[in-house]
Amino acid sequence: MTTYVTALRHDLNVVSRLKRSVRSNPLTWYAAAALLGLLLSTISLRRRKVVVKGRGSHSERPKQAGGAALALTALKFALDLAKPSLMRWVYDRLGARASAAHARRS
């Protein structure tokens, strides 16, 4: 009976059998993964078009949203450029306060 249990465990150990199969035939597995990825990327998901009916003209909102997006992009770009200077300023300010506090304690 132990022989049957060992054989059953070997047959049910899918992870080790899969690893062994990938190691012995890597090109086949990579090709199958690439083909599956290609098939999944070409499947077009049917999305429903949602039409929102509201009162008045909404033609001004997209223009405002576009302007806000441009402003936020410009602000992020400016902050990214100024980050080293800002960090140095904060470091100097906190360093001066920390050294003054340390001098008072001594």
C-alpha angles and dihedrals in degrees: 000000000000089000091057093047091050091048090048092050090050091050093047095047094098096164096060092043090051092049091049091049093050091048093050097043108025096152092056092049094047091048091049091049091050091048091049091049091050092050093048092049093052095051105103113219111223107230124188117238110234116210116195115201114200141158122278130358119318095186092111096058098069090050091051092047091050091050091049091050091051091048092050091048091051091047092051091048091050093048092048090054093045096044097096092050093045092049091050090050092050091046091051092047094047092042091053092049093046093050091047091051091047091050091052092052094051 
